[in-house]
């Protein structure tokens, strides 16, 4: 690799000095203890292509970035390189309310898109923690989803077209700008969740849905996780099942509503038109009141605030958890997911649990100071959680943990059965391994 001044100078010649981030601000692009040698902030896709073409010629590694809300996700970077900040690509490109489609650049935030679409009563039902910083491209690249995934699915389910810049600087598109688009290989799904290891996402086209005009959050406190699980599963089986249904324990429950005491907390999120919402709320309260200690209903701004808090729990901007594990498991494994709240793993204390009743799985959260713990012991505990999730027929992804612990294990867990196919795809799309090297599954 050439020297740092040479890299900055070459990039300045390509995209202009104003697009090179001041060296004193590089700390904002840190990935754990890793710092980029240079950070570039191109204002459009053509200049992203210029940077990638240059990186392809020189062999310099590129680490895409934007809102930087999920930098803890993934293994440590494999080698030095540059940060590619896509926050400048933040335009709403095309909005067709009648056709129920919208195209937006990858650096736009979730909050920006929500605000623009709300003026016409539409939305793309995707969500990510810290929506005023989380970007469209980052949400797609990480595959992260919000608390209403059981009703709305994952971000990739709403994606109908995508524009990317490949590792060699080539700009390509997949899908289209119409909802009925089924020709060719579905590259939309290939790029989504690949953590920017195959290409840099620059634009996305989504199908739209009418936005609910009324929201309600029903909260119920139970004397234990078993009674909460029974009541939640009963609600999930009803025709008036909510858009999202979760059970929370420990500090996670306290952060949603400290007034509900130390009990297991069930949280049902419903949205729709006011007339239908009245009946749904009444039926839910009627179902839970005989079996819960306390039931209360939040409406309007309070309901919206609770939904934001629930969405932000894995990466709260002010007081984020010190460790976060995403459990992928079927809904039938709800009792086993909730059981993590009572079982320490190695030297790790039992976590708070946020279990997704409808979609399955959930998250394990720890607040506090894990930096004081021995990294190997932390890694041993997290590996134990990964093994336990595997026995449930699922997997555990470590979304946040101390950097010193990451060197002892793969945060993505055991390599999947299709790992060889993933490696071949990586070699095909990025033969020089310059895009986010080392950060994805199996060190891809």
N, C-alpha and C positions, 0 to 999 in steps of 0.2 A: 504494500500500500504506500502511496506517496505521502509526503508530510502534510500535516494539518493545514498550514498556510496555502500549500499548493492546491489542496482539495477545495478550500474556500474560494480561492482565486478562480479555479476552473468553473466552479458552479456560478460564481458571480458573472463570469463572461457568458455563461449559457442563459441565465434567467434574470440577470441584473443584480447589482449590489443590494438593492432594497429588499430582495427576496431572500437574503441570507440573514439568519437570526443572529443577533449580537452574541458574542461568545459568553458574555456575562449572564445570559438567559438560558444557557444550555441545561442548567439544573432542572428546568421545567420539563425536559424531555427524558429524564432519567427513567430507566427500567430497572428497578431495584438499585443495585450499586453500579450499574452500567451507565455511562454517559456517552452521547454521540460525539464524534470529533467535530462535526458541523451539523447544523440544522438548517434545512432549506424550506421555504414556504412559497411554493409556486402559486400564482393566482388563477391558473386555468389548466385544463387537461393537456393542452399542447405543451405547456412547460413542464408538467409532470412527465410527459413522454420524453422531453429533452433530458431531464434528469435521469430517467431510467435507461435511456440509450447510452448516456455517458457512463452510468454505473456498469452497464453490460460490457462496455469497452474496457473499462479500467478494473473490473472485478471488485469494486467497493460494495460492501453490504449496505442494504437499504432497509430501514425500519419505519414503516408507515405509521403516522400518528395524526391526531386531530384533537378531539376533546380530552383525551388522556384520562378517561374515567376507568379504564380496564387495563392499565399498564401492569398491574399485579398478575394478570392472567397469563399463564404460559411459563415455560422454562426460561432460564437466563439466556440472553443473547450469546451466540456461539463465538462471535468475533467482533472487532471494532467495525464501525460503519457510521452512516449518516442517518439523521432523523428526517423523514419526509413529512412535513406538516401540511395536511390537506384542508386546514380550516378556512383557507381562502376560497375554496370551491364551495360556496354556500348559497348559490342562486336557486330559486324555484324556476325550473326551466319551462315547464308546460303543465297547465292545470285544465282538465276538461271535465267539469262537473257532470255534464250530460252523459259522457261516456264512462264516468266513474274511474278516471285514471289521473295520475299525477306523476310528473318526472321532476326529480330534484337532484342537485349535485351532492356528492358524498360528504362534503364538509358542513352541510346544513345540520342544525341540531334537531332533535326530536321535538323540542318545544317550538322551534321556528315553524316546522312543518305543521304541527298541531294548530298553531295560531292561524296560519294561512288558510288551512282547510276549514277551520271552524266558522269562518265568515260565510261559508256556503252550507253549513250543516253537515259536513263530511268529515271523515277521519280515516287514517290508516291505523288499524288497531295493533300497533306495535309499541313496546315500551322498553325502557332501559333505566337503570338508576341514574340520578342527576340529569334529568331530561334537558336542562338548559345548557349542559355541556356535552352530553352524549350525542354523537353524530350519527347520521344515517349510515355512512360507510363503516364506522366502528361497530355499530349494532349488527350490521350484516356480517362483517368479518368475524366477530366473536360468536355470533349465533345466540346472543343473549336474548331473553324474553321476559315479559312482565307477569304480574300476578293474575292476568285474565287469559292466560294461554289455554286453559281448558276449554274455553268458549271460542277463542279467536285463532288458536293455533300459534305457530312460530312465525317470525318475520319472513322466512323464505316462502311461506304459504301465500303471502300477499305480493310477492315480488314477481313481476311479469316481464321485466326487461332490465338489462344491466349493461353498463359501459365500463371497460377496464383498460388499464395500460399494462401490458405484459412486461416480463422481466427484461426483454430486449428493447423496450420502448414502443412496441407496436400497439396502436389503439384498436380495440375490437369491441363489438357489441353482440349481445345474445338476447334472445327473446324479442319483444317488440313493445308497442304502445297501445295494443288492443288486448282486451281481456281474453278473447278466444284466440290463443296462440299456442299451438301444440306441435309445431314442426321442429325437427332436429333434436339434438341432444340437449338436455336441460342443464346448461352451464350455470344458470342462476343458482341452482342448488349446489353445484360444485364449488363455486366461489364463496357461497354463504357458509360461514362456520370454519373456513380454512385459515383464519387468522392472518390473512394477507400474505400467505406463503406461495400462492400461485399467480397472483396479479394484484395490482392496486385498483381498487374500486373508485371510479370517478363520478358515476351517475347511476341512479336507480329509478325505475318506473314501477309504480305500485297500482294495483286496483284499489278502489275505495269502497267504503261502506257508509251508510247514514250514521251519523253520530248520535248516541243516546242524548236526549234532552233533559233527563232526570237521573240522578244517581242516589243510591242509598247503600250504606254499609251497616249490616246487622252484626253486633258483637255479642257473644255469649260466653260467660265464664262457667267452667265445669270443675268438679272436684278432682279430676284426674284425666290423663290422656285417653284412657279407655272409654270413659263416658263421653268425652269430646269426640272421639273417633266414631262411636256409634251414632251420635246425634248428627254429625256431619255427613256420614255415609247415608243416613236416612234422608237428609235433605237433598243430597246429590241424586238420589233415585226418584225424586219428585218431578212432575212436569214443570214446576216453577223453579227448578234448580237455578242457582245464581250463575253469573258470568265467571266468578272466581270464588273459590272456597278453600280456606286455609286454616290449619291448626298451628298455634304458636305456643311455645313454652319459654319459661325463664325470662331473661332480659329482653328477648325479642318481643314477647307479649307485653312487657312493661313499657316498651318504647311505642307500642301502638296505643295502649290505653292503661296508664298506671292506676286508674281508679277501679279497675276490675279485679285488683288483688293479685295474689300469687298463683292463681289457678291457671289451668290450661285454657287458652282463649281460642274460640272458633270465630272466624271472620268471614262473612259472606258478602260479596260485592254484587249488587244488582244494578242494571242500567236499562233504560228504555223510555217509553212515553209515560207521562204522569198517570194516565188512567190505568195502564197495566201495572205500573209500579206500585200503586196503592194496594192492589190485591196481592202482589208477590210479597211485599213487606209484611202485610197482615198474616198471610199464610205461614211465612217463615217464623215470625214471632210466635204464632200459635203452635207451631211444631216444636219449637225449642223451649218455650217457657215452662212446660211441665217438668223438663228434665235438667234444666240449667239453673245455676245459682242466681245469676243475674243476666238479663237480656236488655240491651238498649239499641236504639236506632239513631244513626247519624244521617243527616240529609244536607243537601246544598253544599256550601263551602266546607263545612266540617267533613262531609263525606269525601269530597275531592282531596282534602288534606290528608285524610287517613289512607286513601289510595296511593297518594304520593309517598307517604311514609312507608307503606308496605312495599312499594316498588323500590325505594331507596335503601332498604335495610342491608343488602349485600355490600353497598359501597357508599354509605352516607357521607356527604361532603364534609360535615363538621366533626362527627365522631364515628368514623368507620370501624367495623369490626377488625380486630387484630388478625383473625383468621376466618376464612369462609370456605366451606366445602359444598359443592353442588352434587347432590345425589340424584342420579338418573335411575329410576326404578318404576315398575308398573304400579297403577293405583291399588292393586291387590296387596301390595307390600306396605300399605299405610301403617299397620301396627309395628312392623319392624323398623320403619323409618322413625316413627315416634319413639321407639325404644332407645335410640341413640341418646335421648335426653337423660337417660338414667345410667349410662354405661361409660365410664372413663376408658380411654384408649391409651395404654401405657401410662405416661406421666401427665397426659392431657386431662383436665377436668371435663366433666360432662358438658356438652354444648347446649346452647339454646337451639331449638328446632323450629323451622318454618316448613311445614309439610303441606304439599299441594294435593288436596283430596281428589279433585277431578282429573288432573293431568298425570299425577303420580310424582314420586320423588319429592324433592324440596331442597332446603339448605340447612347446614349446620353452621352456627355462628358462635364465635368467641369474642368477647370484649376483654380488654385488659392489656397486659404487657407480656407477650410471649418472648420478647427479646431476652428476657432474663433466664429463659429455659434453655437447657442444652439442645443445640440444633439436632443432634442425632436422636435424642429422645423424642423431640417433636416429630421428626421424620418417621420414627418408628410408630408413633401413634397414628399419624396420617396414613401410613401404609396399611395399618390395621383397619382403618375405616375403608380404604379402597378394597381390601380383601373382603370385608363384611358386605360391602355393596355388591361385589361380584357374586357372592353367594345368594343374593336376592334376585339374581338375574339382571342386574344393572351395572352401574359404574359410578365412581366418585371422582370428580375433577376438583383439584385444589385450586380455588380461584384466588385465594389470598393466604399467604403464610410468610414467616420470616425468610429473607433471602438466604441466610446461612443454612436453612434446612433444605432448600431446593437442590443443593448439590448432592444430596444423599438419595434422591429418588426422582422419578418422573411425575410431575404434577398431574399428568393426564391418565396415570394408571398404567395397567398392563397394555402392551401393544395389541391392537385388535387383530382379528383373523385376516383382515384384508390389508395388513400393513404393507405387503409387497406391492399391491396395486397402488397404494398411496405413494410409495417410493417411486414407482415408475411414472406416475402422474407428475410428481415433483420434478423428476429429471426431464420430462417432456416439456413442462411449462417453464421451468427455471433450471436449465442445465448447469449454470454456474453457481447455483445456490446462493443468490444474493438477496433474496426477499425473506426478511425475518428469519435468518438461519438459526436453527437450534431451538426455536421457541415452541414449535408445535409437537404433535404426538410423535413419540419415538425419536425426538431430536431433529425432525424435519425443519 
